[in-house]
Each structure stands twice: as structure tokens, then as C-alpha cells.
Amino acid sequence: MVKIAYPALLLAALTAVPASAAPITLLRSPDRHISVTLETAANGTLQYSVARDGQLVLLPSRLGLQLRGADLSQQLSVSHVSRAQAVHEDYEMAVGKRRKISYRAVEQTATVRNPAGQRMEISLRVSNDGVALRYRVREPALARKQLIAEQTSFALPAAARAWLQPMSVAQTGWSNTNPSYEEHYKMDIAAGTPAPTAAGWVFPALFKTGDNWLAVSEAGMDGSYQASRLAASSEGGEYRIGQPMAAEVYTGGGLLADVSGTLTTPWRVLALGSLATVTNSTLGTDLAAPAITFPRALVQPGHASWSWALLKDDATVYEVQKKFIDYAADMHWDYTLIDADWDRKIGYDKVRELVQYAAAKQVGILLWYNSSGAWNTTEYSPKSKLLTHEQRVAEFARLRALGVKGVKIDFFGGDGQSMIAYYVDILRDAADAGLLVNFHGATLPRGWARTYPNLMTMEAVRGMEFTTFEQVDEDRMPTHAAMLPFTRNLFDPMDFTPMVFGEIPNIRRSASNGFELATSVLYLSGIQHFAETPEGMSTVPAYVKTLLQELPRSWDDSRLLDGYPGQYVVMARRAGQHWYIAGINAGDSARTVRLDLSFAGQRHGSIITDGAGAGAGAGAGAAGRSFEQRPISNDKQVEITIEPHGGFLIQL
């Protein structure tokens, strides 16, 4: 990362500003459309506000930390304001919406002190797509920094609307496995609506105020700080940083940050602008720590077959897994995931045989593990084999000796600092062993895919598996699916496990085959675990199978072409010289979209849509199970009608 003193004409900044002055600083984005103002209120509290093109996106909102032995949230005076500097950072992502990313921002740091003389730094960054802020407490007189509360808030203007996912209450749900970020979103609600429970709302949180959209999240989690959320109460539309519930800890571990030396918080991330600007933003990884060392040759995104999605526990046996290896090989996919209880139903020795069988077909094997110690009552195994560094080193070495490519680890216990540290420890130990990682029953990644190149994907979503449990989930799936590119999948890889063309046992499907096919491109996941079985795949036309055999494993570029959260979405992704454009319609009536595809240059290709006669609920009938393919070119504006609960996929 390069920091350069920023030209003075682009900002108004003062150094050594007295506490009575306001504002402390006004910082503008490189393109000058976004501004953030930092000021002290009359009572000595620190506040910031954010505007875009002169329109307030955030009203004056609180800043500050309360530590044991140091209140750094009120009666503050400013001792210093640094010069503004330009931040230039270029990096690459193997997993995400864009491979090569150039981050440009302006950063400035204000140092404040309380009446006891204890100091805190607040750093602000402004880029063309948003704002970020974080705190640092170096105070040498306070050797131990124990967090009591963070006062950061986000005050929305009146009439703002919100799209939010409730946080589930700790120690509830199946076998006490909550919270796992697996709730349905509350869509287009009034900002300030209380959360359904005291647990609050998860990140990313999406808002609309005037002409602007705003996505709030965090990034830069190193294991020293808890994962945050929005508090349940937001009177007047002012949302505050919330804390994990008491039970969300690794057994015997801490809930909130407690460090010796310097306390550095994660970045509070605010992507803002048009819906396209927010959806195309990479702030969630821009503000994450740079990558640790991991062999580039082992960073292998891909596609995977997986029996458990539709066949459940009884399929985790040797012969079925061998069949799914054959299936992966036939589809030119990269992996087969063997799920829970493989150690008891198949065993290490027979897994070795499966690994060798798969390797001969150029398929890698992934194995499931239970994260749990005492934080839930799950019985699936292998269990309690990864709790300590010594256990992980031994188990991961055994897996590498077997030839296993990666692990899926499930059933984590929440967002407390000690649980976040557990995630980080697993990622580091897996990286040392050369293993890829997929976390399930998990928290939001918050930029970890950049910091840990071996992290391929994480669940943290009410994924496809829920639609196999109850009809109500399948009925709500289309609108839920149309929310995810704007929220959960906005910055981080998401293991939704999409795509079913055949039957879901005991469930009537709600979406068409065109819709299902579109999710293969719409959702971003380092390893995309497809739910469909060999039998279901055998029903599709040859051109659909060929597309799925050739589908890129990672993307060089992505852009939102059209959409609205929870209603519909059209996304374009590029791999090399090929563009793939996926669209879904969650509504109960047909929707016509007009797309300008000139960005792709003069290209020709094909579009796969639903078969003739598809309509609302057609996923349950023959029309919704059929496809049509026709040529398409992008030498002019393209008009596409998407059927109710339908979708399409263009390849150029």
C-alpha cells in the first residue's frame, strides 16, 4: 500500500484544532462526489456525517470507544489531525467479483484525548464508492485495552428504507447451532424498525435514502476483536454497533476485545452511491488485510459435486460417493465434497481409496468436519478434532498425506472475540498444511477471502438446503435469491449450494430451470457446490450440460446491469474474453429488461431461457423444467422478457 500526501486543494483540513472548533476536518473522495465531515459536538462527543453530491447520506452520527479504565466516547478534545494522504493499493483476488483490483482513497487521522489525557486515533478513508473508519488506541498508560462498548452509529435521514437480515438468538435452533446468519431478510422496511429479537441485525445492512444506496459492513478481522452487527434498537433511524450475545464464545474464551499493547478495531465500511456503484464496489476486500503467504498453485477455485444437498445423510457411503466422483468427472468439475459422518460410515482407509480414485479422474476430494467443542449439541463427526493448534496440525497433516484438497468445517458458535480468533487460527493452520477451507454454520467472512487465499467460500446464508426441509422456504426462495447479490454476496464468497433441475424430495419447486441455471453465474463462491444429482443433470439438454462443463471457475470482472433488491437482478461477469450474463425474476409477473451490452464489444453468442409457456409457479410443471436456446449478439440494445420466477443465462 502506498500513501502519498494529498493535494491541499482537494480538502479542507486543520491541524491542532481546538476542541471548540467545528468541523475538525472535511475529507473528500478523489472524484469529490463523496464528503465526510468530522466534528466535536458541544458535549465533547465525536461525530461524523457523510454526503454525496451535497445530499446527506448519514446525519451526524456518534463515534467513540469505552474501555475499562478509559472512556473515549465523550468529553473529547482534538490534539492533532494528520495531513490527508492518498491511498493507492493494487491487489489480486482468486475468489470474488473482480480479479485485479485498484483501490484509491484519501485517508486522514484525528487524535483525540479525554480529560484524563488518554488518547485515541480515529482514521477516516473516502473512496469514490464509499467511506471507512476505524479506531486505534495505543495509550501506553493503559497496558491492557478491554472493550466495554463501541459507540459508532449510523444515523439515517427520515424516510430512509432498509433491507436487513435479523440476527438469530444464540443457543437457539437445531441442536443450539444459532447464530449462523441463516434468516430471511426483512425487505424495504422503514429505517428504525426494531429488530425482531434483541440479537439485532447482521452485516451487510442495506439502506436507501433519497437517490443514494448505502451498504454497511466491516472488514479487517484479525481475531483480536469480536464480529459486530447492528443493535436491535434504532430509534429515529440511528443504528448503533451491536455486540455478540454472551454465549457466542469459544469455550472459556472472551466475548469482547481484550488486548495488550495496541487495540485496533476493524474498519467500519460504508459503500454508497447508485445501486450499481454499491453492488460493484470491492470495499469489503479493499479494507481487509493483505494476503498471507499461501502457494499460488494451491489456490484452485472450482465446481463440486455434493450428494448431501438432495440425498442427505444416507448417501454418505462409499458407493454413492464414488458415483458422485464419476459425476464430477463427467461434468469436468474439480471436486467432490464428502459430508458429515464420513469417518464413521466410510473411514479413513476407504477415503484414501476414494481420493486415489478421484485423482485418477482429475477430481479433488473435500472432507467435512464439525467445529464443535461444547458450544452446541450436534453429534455429526468428525467432531472435536480441530479445537487446538496441536490437533489441527496433526489432523491436517493426515489429510494432506491422504491427498485431500480441503475441508468444510461446520457449526460454529457465534461472533465473540474468542470464536473469531478460532476461525483465524483454523485458516492459518490450514494454510500451513496447504488445505482449502469452506466454513458452514458460520459468520460473515468480512474480507477474509483476501487475507487468506485458501478460504474458498463460507455459508452464512439461508442457503438451498433450507428449501429441502420445508415448503415455506422453497416458496420464499425466489425473492430471497434476488436479495443476495445486493447483501450477503456483496463483498464475500457465499456457499448457497445452488441449482436443481430435477426434483427436490417432498418439495414443490417454486422457480424455473432458467432461474436455477442463472444462479450458477449469479452467485459468487470460490468453490461452487452444485446441489443437482446425476439423475437431475441427465434431464437437461446437451447445450446446458456443455455450458456447465465449461463454466469459468473465477471471474476477471463483474458489473450489475439491472435489478432491485428482492425483485430481480441481472449481472454480467467476465472470464478472459468471455462474458456471462445472468438474470432472475423473483416476481409473480413477467418482467422485460432492456440491456445495453456494448461494454462487451462486438461479440456473438447464445441465450438460454425458460421454455415456452413458463409462468408463475411453472417450476412445478413441464414448462418450468424446459429450456430454450437461441443466438444473440450485442451490437444493439437487447430486450429480454423474464418469466415469473424465471431466469436466463447469456454467453458471449
Residue, then its C-alpha position, 0 to 999 in steps of 0.5 A: m500500500v502506498k500513501i502519498a500526501y494529498p493535494a491541499l486543494l482537494l480538502a479542507a483540513l486543520t491541524a491542532v484544532p481546538a476542541s471548540a472548533a467545528p468541523i475538525t476536518l472535511l475529507r473528500s473522495p478523489d472524484r469529490h462526489i463523496s464528503v465526510t465531515l468530522e466534528t466535536a459536538a458541544n458535549g465533547t462527543l465525536q461525530y461524523s456525517v457523510a454526503r454525496d453530491g451535497q445530499l446527506v447520506l448519514l446525519p451526524s452520527r456518534l463515534g467513540l470507544q469505552l474501555r475499562g479504565a478509559d472512556l473515549s466516547q465523550q468529553l473529547s478534545v482534538s490534539h492533532v489531525s494528520r495531513a490527508q494522504a492518498v491511498h493507492e493499493d493494487y491487489e489480486m483476488a482468486v475468489g470474488k467479483r473482480r480479479k485485479i483490483s485498484y483501490r484509491a482513497v484519501e485517508q486522514t487521522a484525528t487524535v483525540r484525548n479525554p480529560a484524563g489525557q488518554r488518547m485515541e486515533i480515529s482514521l477516516r478513508v473516502s473512496n469514490d464508492g464509499v467511506a471507512l473508519r476505524y479506531r486505534v488506541r495505543e495509550p501506553a498508560l493503559a497496558r491492557k485495552q478491554l472493550i466495554a462498548e463501541q459507540t459508532s452509529f449510523a444515523l439515517p435521514a427520515a424516510a430512509r428504507a432498509w433491507l436487513q437480515p435479523m440476527s438469530v438468538a444464540q443457543t437457539g435452533w437445531s441442536n443450539t447451532n444459532p447464530s449462523y446468519e441463516e434468516h430471511y431478510k426483512m425487505d424495504i422496511a422503514a429505517g428504525t424498525p426494531a429488530p425482531t429479537a434483541a440479537g439485532w441485525v447482521f452485516p451487510a445492512l442495506f439502506k436507501t435514502g433519497d437517490n443514494w444506496l448505502a451498504v454497511s459492513e466491516a472488514g479487517m478481522d484479525g481475531s483480536y476483536q469480536a464480529s459486530r452487527l447492528a443493535a436491535s434498537s434504532e430509534g429515529g433511524e440511528y443504528r448503533i454497533g451491536q455486540p455478540m450475545a454472551a454465549e457466542v464464545y469459544t469455550g472459556g474464551g472472551l466475548l469482547a476485545d481484550v488486548s495488550g499493547t495496541l487495540t485496533t478495531p476493524w474498519r467500519v465500511l460504508a459503500l454508497g452511491s447508485l445501486a450499481t456503484v454499491t453492488n460493484s464496489t470491492l470495499g469489503t476486500d479493499l479494507a481487509a488485510p493483505a494476503i498471507t503467504f499461501p502457494r499460488a498453485l494451491v489456490q484452485p477455485g472450482h465446481a463440486s459435486w455434493s450428494w448431501a444437498l438432495l440425498k442427505d445423510d444416507a448417501t454418505v457411503y462409499e458407493v454413492q460417493k464414488k458415483f458422485i466422483d464419476y459425476a464430477a468427472d463427467m461434468h469436468w468439475d474439480y471436486t467432490l465434497i464428502d459430508a458429515d459422518w464420513d469417518r464413521k460410515i466410510g473411514y479413513d482407509k476407504v477415503r484414501e481409496l476414494v481420493q486415489y480414485a478421484a485423482a485418477k479422474q482429475v477430481g479433488i476430494l473435500l472432507w467435512y468436519n464439525s467445529s464443535g467443542a461444547w458450544n452446541t449439541t450436534e453429534y455429526s463427526p468428525k467432531s472435536k478434532l480441530l479445537t487446538h493448534e496441536q490437533r489441527v496440525a496433526e489432523f491436517a497433516r493426515l489429510r494432506a498425506l491422504g491427498v485431500k484438497g480441503v475441508k468444510i468445517d461446520f457449526f460454529g458458535g457465534d461472533g465473540q472475540s474468542m470464536i473469531a480468533y478460532y476461525v483465524d487460527i483454523l485458516r492459518d493452520a490450514a494454510d500451513a498444511g496447504l488445505l482449502v477451507n469452506f466454513h458452514g454454520a458460520t459468520l460473515p467472512r468480512g474480507w477474509a477471502r483476501t487475507y487468506p487465499n485458501l478460504m474458498t467460500m463460507e455459508a452464512v446464508r439461508g442457503m438451498e438446503f433450507t428449501t429441502f426441509e420445508q415448503v415455506d422456504e422453497d416458496r420464499m426462495p425466489t425473492h430471497a435469491a434476488m436479495l443476495p447479490f445486493t447483501r450477503n454476496l456483496f463483498d464475500p464468497m457465499d456457499f448457497t449450494p445452488m441449482v436443481f433441475g430435477e426434483i427436490p424430495n417432498i418439495r414443490r419447486s417454486a422457480s424455473n430451470g432458467f432461474e436455477l441455471a442463472t444462479s450458477v453465474l449469479y452467485l459468487s463462491g470460490i468453490q461452487h457446490f452444485a446441489e443437482t444429482p446425476e439423475g437431475m443433470s441427465t434431464v437437461p439438454a446437451y447445450v446446458k450440460t456443455l455450458l456447465q462443463e465449461l463454466p469459468r471457475s473465477w471471474d476477471d470482472s463483474r458489473l450489475l446491469d439491472g435489478y432491485p433488491g428482492q425483485y430481480v437482478v441481472m449481472a454480467r461477469r467476465a472470464g478472459q474474453h468471455w462474458y456471462i450474463a445472468g438474470i432472475n425474476a423473483g416476481d409473480s409477473a413477467r418482467t422485460v429488461r432492456l440491456d445495453l451490452s456494448f461494454a462487451g464489444q462486438r461479440h456473438g453468442s447464445i441465450i438460454t431461457d425458460g421454455a415456452g409457456a413458463g409462468a408463475g409457479a411453472g417450476a412445478g410443471a413441464a414448462g418450468r423444467s424446459f429450456e430454450q436456446r437461441p443466438i444473440s449478439n450485442d451490437k444493439q440494445v437487447e430486450i429480454t422478457i423474464e418469466p415469473h420466477g424465471g431466469f436466463l443465462i447469456q454467453l458471449 
